[in-house]
Amino acid sequence: MGRAWRRVADNWWPVLQQAMAAALSWWIAGLVFDHHLPIFAPIATLVALNTPVGGRGTNAVRVVSGVIVGVIVGHVAYQFLGHGASAIGTAVLAALLAALLLGGERITMAQAAVGAVISVAAGQQAGIVRVEDALLGAGVALAFSQILFPAHPVSLLARAQTRTLQALGEALELTARTLRAENERIDRVWDDMRPLYTLLDNLAGTRENTSAVATLTRHRRRNTEAVQREIASARHLNLLGNSCLSLIRSAMTLDEGRRSAFAPAVGALAQIVRLLADEPRDDDVRQRAADAALHILQNPPDTATPQATAVWQNVRLAVRDVVAFAAAEPDPPGAHAP
């Protein structure tokens, strides 16, 4: 329930924006188009905005490009092959290949395929209507994402880092409990690790989106140093997340008799990560986290076996990444841009 509530708390504002934008698209399309029911306008708006904040403008462009490609390809297929199944298959294949040439984004490919099917199945006029609706819907999405509610680069990355640190702390805490207890179900740890891979991947994508947002939105001239520091922190957090995942995996391979010796180090790492999750941008908190992480290395456990040696090396790597994250400095302007 705690995770479910966090999902709602983190996403209620973007969801509300999608609902408002869809209603606005329908209303505007009703005023502009009087020759058809503009059902695809709000759909295009929703598809464009249904992506993490920071990438919505790019998503809108991908939607329109996919629709246009699909309609053109579908119209050509309809002219030569008519309405049959062979026309549908040929149009979809050609549309997907064309979308791959444009970059291969999944949303572009999906919209190209749908546009091709509509054009073949319903004829040329339906394809033109689809393009008109897509252009209007994407325009509303761009207005919402770039003008009315532009993403703030610092808060964009700060939220992503907080979510990742929270999940990482929970996974480390569960690992520490598993190491302390005998006959504990290890599969619980594997289940808890799966969302972390997604969060770390999303964090990397958010970092790239933030670089673009910092350049393209009206916030680009504000808090330049703060933006670059968040980008650097996110890069170090990706490294920290991967080193902690390696630690968890290696710790689970230990014999039951040796697991408990590593529980204090993993538990201490969990507390440090949770401390960072509460105040990831506070310099004092970062310094306390770095000091506490270095203290872990003062009490090494017995590493008489190769497995134990590997686990301790992963502990050292995670500690190093905690210190690097805590000491992250702003990147110079333009560094690591996507």
N, C-alpha and C positions, 0 to 999 in steps of 0.2 A: 504493500500500500504506500509505503514511503516513496518508492521509486515511481509508482504511478502518479502520486501527487506532484512529485518534482517535474515529471513530464508535462503535466497540465500547467503548473506554475511557470515553467520555462517557455511554453509555447502558446499560452492563451492569447497574447497580443498579436503575434503573426496570424493565428487562426482567425481572430476577429477582423484583421485587415483583409484576409481572403474573402470573408463573408461580405464585408462592405464593398470591396472591389468588384465582386461578382454581381452584386445588386446594381452598382453603378454602371457596369458594362451593359447589363440588360436594359437599363433605363436609357442610356445614351444610344444604344443600338436601335431601340424602339423609335427614337426621334430621328435617327439618321436614315435607317432602312425601312421603307414602307412596302417592299416587294417580297419580303420573306420573313419567317419567324427566326430571329437572330439567336438561335440556341447555342451556336458555337462561339459567340463572343464571350459570355461568362465562362464557358468551358476553357477557352484559351487563356483567360485571365487566371483562372484557378490553377491550371497546369503550370503557367509561368511563375506564379507566386508560391507554388508548392515545392519549395526548396529552401535550404537554410538561408537565413538573412545574410546578405552580402553577395549571393550569387543569383538573386532574382532577376536583375536586369539582364544578365547574360542568358538566363533561362528564357526570358521573353524573346530575345533575338533568335534563340535556337528553335523555339516554337514556330515563329513566323517563317524562318528559312525552311524548316521541315515541311510545313504546310504548302508553301509555294512550290518546292521541289515535287512533292507528291501530286499536286494538282496538275502541274505541267506534264509529268510523266504519265499520269492517269488519262489526261486528255489525249495524248498521242496514242496510247494503247487503245482507247475507245475508238478513235478515228480509224484505226487499222484492223482491230479485232472485235469490236462491238462490245456486248455486255457479258460474254460467256466466261466460264471458269478459266479458260486459257488466258483471257484478257486480264482477269484479276491477278492470276499468278505471275504473269509477265510484268504487269505494272508494279506489283509489290516488290518483285525481285529488282527491277530497274530502280525503283525509288530507294530501296535500302542500299543498293550499291552507290547511288548518287549521294545519299546521306553519309556513307562511309568516306567518300571523297571530300565531303565538307568538314570532316573531323571525327565522324563516328560516334558522336554523343548519343546516348540511348534515347533521350527525349526527341532529338532531331529525327532519328530513325523511326521512332514510333509515329510521330506526326506525319512524316513522309509516307509511311505505309498506309495510315488511315486516310490521308488525303488522296492517295492513289485509288484506294478502294471506293471512296465516295465518288470520285470523278468517273470511274468506270461504271459503277452501279447506277448512278443517278444522272449521268450525262454532264455535258460541259457547264451548264448553268449552275448546277450544284457545286461544281468545283470553284467557280468564280465566287459564289456566295460564301463558301468556306474560307477563301482567301480574305474577303472583305471582313468577315467576322473575326478571323485570326488577327488581322491588322488592328482592328479596333480593340479587341481584347488585350493584345500585347501592348498597345498604347496605354490603356488604363493601368496595366501591370507596371509599365515603366514609370508612369506618373506616380503611382504609389511607392515604388521602390527607390526612385531617384529624386523625387521632388517633395512629395508629401511626407513620407516616412523613410528618409534615407538612413542606412545603417551607420552607427557610430563605430569607427574602427576599434577603439580601445575597448568599449563594452562588448563588442562582438567577440573578440578573442578572450576577454576576461571570463565571459560566461562559459565558453567552450573549455577553457582551462579548469574552471571550477568543477564542471561536470566530470571531466576526465580524472582530476585529482580525487574527487569523492569516490568514484568507482574503483580507482586504483587502491585507495585506502581500504575499502571494503574487501577487495580481493586479497590484499596482504593480511588483513585481520583474520579472514577465514582460513588462510593458509597457516597462520601462526596457531590458531586453535586446532587445526588438523594435525600439525606437527606435535602439539602437546599431548593430544589424546591418542590412546591406543585403539586400533580397529575403527578409526574414523573413516567415513566414506570419502574417498579421494575424488570420486566423480562429482561431488558438490563443488570442489575447487575448479575442475575443468568447466563445469557449467557456468561458474561465476566469471571465468576468464573470457568467455566468448564475446560478451558485450564490449569488453575492453578493446578488442581488436577493431571493432566498428568505431568506438569513440576516438581511438588514436588516428584512424583513417580520416574521420570527420575533422579532427583537430588539424591535420595537415591540410585538408581542403579549406578549412576556415582561414588558416594562415595565408594561403594563396589568395583567397577572396578578400582578406583584409588588406593585402598589398594593393589590390585593384581598387577597393573602396577608398583607401586613403588617397589615391590619385584622382579618382573620378567624382567623388561626392563633394558637397559643399564644406565638409569637415577637413578637406585635404590640407588646409593651411593652419589647422589648429592641432596643438598637442603632437607635433611631429616627433619629438623625442619620446613621448609616451607611447605612440604607435609603434615606433621602431623597437622600443623595449619589449612591448608585448609580443611582437613578432619573434624577437630573439628568445623570449621566455618560452613561447610555444614550441620553438625548434628544440630547445633543451628538454622540454617536457615530453616530447615525442621520444627522445633518447632515453629519458628516465622511465617512461612507460615500457619501452621494449626491454630495458635491462631488468626491470621488476618482473616482467613476464618470463624472462629467461631464468630468473631466480626461482620463481614459483615452479616452473617446469622441472628444474634440476632438483629442487627440494623434495618434490613428490617422488623422485626416483630413489631416495635414500631408504635404507633398511629401517624397519620400525624402531630398532634399538638406537639408531643414531639421529632420528628425526628431532627428538626433544631438545637436543643440544643446540639446534639452530632456531628453535622457537623464539627465544628472547631477541635475537637479532632481527628476525622477520617482524615480530610484534613491535619492536622499536621503530622499524621503518614504517609500519602501518600508522603509528601515532604521529610520526613526522609528516607523512603525506597528508593525513587528516588535518594537522595543524596548518599546513600550506593551503589546503582546500578552504579553510575558514577565512583566511586573509591572504590570498595569493599575491597581492600587490603591495603588501606592507613590508617595508625594508627591515623593521625590527623582527617581524615574524620570520622572514627569510633568513636572517642572521642566526636566530635561535634554532631554526631547522638545520642549518648547515653545521652549527656547533654540535647539536645532538647527533647528527649523522656521523660526524667524525668520531664521536665518543663510542659509537658501536664498534669501531675497529680496535678499540683498546682491550676488548675481551674476546679474543678469537677462540672458537671451540676446537675440539680435537679434530684434526684433519688427517687421520691416519690412512684413510682409504682414498682412492682416486675420485669417487663420487663426492665425498665430503670436501675434498680440495676444490672440486669444480663448484660446489655450492658456495663455498667461502669466497671464491673468486667472483662469483656473481653478486655476492653481498658487497664486496669492495667496489665492483662496477656500479651498483645501484647507489652506493654512498657517494661515489665520485659524481654521478649524474645529479644527485640532490644538491651537492655543493655548486655544480655548474649552473643548475636552474636558479638557485638562490642568488648567485652572483651575476646573472645575465645582464649584460650591458646593451644599450641601444645599438642597433645596427646602423651603419652609415647610410645616408639616403640612397635609395636605389638598390641596396644590397639584397640579394636573395629574392628579387622580384620574380613573379611567375613568368 
